[in-house]
Each structure stands twice: as C-alpha cells, then as structure tokens.
Amino acid sequence: MEVIHKIGRRKTAVARVYVSEGKGNITINKKDMESYFKTPTLQYKVKQPLTLTDNAESFDIKVNVYGGGTTGQAEAVRLAISRALCEVDAENRGTLKPEGLLTRDPRMVERKKFGQKKARKKFQFSKR
C-alpha cells in the first residue's frame, strides 16, 4: 500500500494527513499525539474514526496541522483520517457516514461589522 494523502478542515484549522501501513503510531507536527493533544477528549476525537473501523493498530499516521485552536485542529485531523480510511476501504464509508465523520462542518466565525462592538453586539444605545 502506498501513502494516502488527505486534507481535513474545521474553522480555520487545516490538517494534512499521510496514512501508511504500520503499527498504529500517530505523529502530529513531529510530536506524539499524546503530547500534542493533552486532553483525553481531543485524543478520543482523533482516534474515533480508527476505533469505529477497527483499524487502531493497522496504520501509521503522520499529520501536519496549522491554524485555529486545539479543538478545531483535532476535528480537522478527524475529518482527514476519516477521508483517508474511506479511500483505503470503501466499506468504511458505511460506518463513518452515519456518525457524521465525513461531513465538513461549515460553521465559521462571523465577521465583526463596523459601527458595532462585535459581530452581533452593538454599542450601548442612549436616547438622551
């Protein structure tokens, strides 16, 4: 099997994932996954597509991720891994699609408008 390259995005985070056959090592920005994503919640999010398809020890994954915060980066990595697993085996799509792991989350931060404090918040109105 050759190396499979996929991209996942979430908010402003972009993750490039390289999947190859191996023992289940996940490297993110040249660091171990446990040292990059410290909380168990984020580690679970990254491993979720692998555990659902029973491929936790089948592939070595290298990730380059930038932009956004830690949660956005973890979800970008999750989407990229899910897309790569679908290319490895088309049957994985049936397990990942109902869980919503193949859907790109379109929600982005709303821009700040001029004459306002934030995107929706206004300056205090004074009648007199």
ROROKE-766493 format. One record per residue (C-alpha): residue number from 1; x, y, z. Coordinates in steps of 0.2 Angstrom, whole numbers. Example, Ala and Ser with C-alpha at 12.3 -4.5 7.8 and 13.67 -1.06 7.14 Angstrom:
<sites>
    i   east  north     up
    1     62    -22     39
    2     68     -5     36
</sites>
This chain:
<sites>
    i   east  north     up
    1      0      0      0
    2      7     17     -5
    3      5     33      6
    4    -13     41      6
    5    -13     59      7
    6    -30     68     13
    7    -34     85     19
    8    -47     90     33
    9    -53    107     38
   10    -63    114     53
   11    -65    133     56
   12    -48    140     51
   13    -38    124     55
   14    -31    114     41
   15    -24     96     43
   16    -14     86     30
   17    -14     68     34
   18     -2     54     27
   19     -8     36     30
   20      3     21     28
   21      3      3     34
   22     11      2     51
   23      8     -2     70
   24     -4     12     75
   25      8     27     78
   26      0     44     76
   27     13     59     74
   28      6     76     74
   29     18     90     69
   30     33     79     73
   31     26     76     91
   32     17     61     98
   33     -1     63     98
   34     -2     62    117
   35     10     76    119
   36      2     87    106
   37    -17     84    111
   38    -15     83    130
   39    -34     81    135
   40    -42     64    133
   41    -57     72    124
   42    -46     78    110
   43    -36     62    109
   44    -53     52    108
   45    -59     64     94
   46    -43     60     84
   47    -44     41     86
   48    -63     40     84
   49    -63     35     65
   50    -49     22     68
   51    -59     14     83
   52    -75     14     73
   53    -67      4     59
   54    -56     -7     70
   55    -40      0     62
   56    -32      7     78
   57    -16     -4     76
   58    -16     -5     57
   59     -9     11     51
   60      4     24     54
   61     -2     42     53
   62      8     57     50
   63     -1     74     52
   64      4     92     48
   65     -9    104     56
   66     -9    123     57
   67    -22    137     61
   68    -36    138     73
   69    -36    131     91
   70    -34    114     98
   71    -52    108     96
   72    -53    114     78
   73    -36    106     74
   74    -42     89     82
   75    -58     89     72
   76    -49     94     56
   77    -37     79     59
   78    -53     68     62
   79    -60     73     46
   80    -44     70     36
   81    -42     52     44
   82    -60     48     40
   83    -57     53     22
   84    -41     43     21
   85    -50     27     28
   86    -63     28     15
   87    -50     28      2
   88    -42     13     10
   89    -58      3     10
   90    -74      8      3
   91    -84     -2     16
   92    -78     10     30
   93    -89     24     22
   94   -104     14     29
   95    -98     15     47
   96    -91     33     46
   97   -105     42     37
   98   -119     39     50
   99   -108     45     64
  100   -106     62     54
  101    -87     60     52
  102    -87     63     34
  103    -96     79     34
  104    -86     95     34
  105    -93    107     47
  106    -96    123     38
  107    -98    134     54
  108    -86    148     54
  109    -83    164     65
  110    -95    178     59
  111    -85    194     55
  112    -86    209     65
  113    -96    223     57
  114    -91    242     58
  115   -101    253     70
  116   -103    238     81
  117    -94    231     96
  118    -93    213     89
  119   -102    203     76
  120   -119    205     83
  121   -116    215     99
  122   -120    234     97
  123   -113    249    106
  124   -125    254    121
  125   -139    265    114
  126   -143    281    123
  127   -159    290    119
  128   -154    306    128
</sites>
